Amino acid sequence: RMLLQPLVRGGQSGVRNAKIAYEKFLSWQWEDLVQLHSSSASKHVSYGSEEARKAAALRLVRCGELSRASKVLISSGLAESSADTTSKLASKHPARATAIDGD
């Protein structure tokens, strides 16, 4: 599965990284392969402005990643960490009233 997931979007670096991953797989270098994949795993990105969001979407469209581009444009992002956010989450996910067997 790790061989099929892209390490870097587009261009020659994507091809180069795919070849490196394939070579690590063939030579049984499992730990290196996992490290290579985890170091390139996508992280949550916060866009500072509407212009930055549009630029990111355009980059994704140029790479042929239309679904991701549309998600960047329509996503409202993560909520700020605050007491208000915490209380809203707690009200949506109340504690269980009765214990389940095994608790």
Order of alpha helices (4+ residues) and beta strands (2+ residues): alpha-alpha-alpha-alpha-alpha
